[in-house]
Amino acid sequence: MSLIHSAELNGVEPFEYLIELLKHPEEVESEPGRWMPWSYPHPPSSA
């Protein structure tokens, strides 16, 4: 299954999702689970 298809299945606009991934490479690398389509858009940090 592709990342685009996963985004669509999770109700996320694929193009906007990919743009956000490209805008935040360090965050994606440090917390990849938070950036998966089923976790996006992620809730505000509790930190």
Residue pairs with C-beta under 8 A, 6 or more apart in sequence:
3 14
3 18
3 37
4 14
4 18
6 36
6 37
6 38
7 13
7 14
7 17
7 18
7 37
7 40
8 14
9 37
10 37
10 38
10 40
12 37
12 40
12 41
17 37
17 40
20 35
20 40
21 28
21 35
24 35
27 34
27 35
28 35
33 39
34 40
34 42
35 42
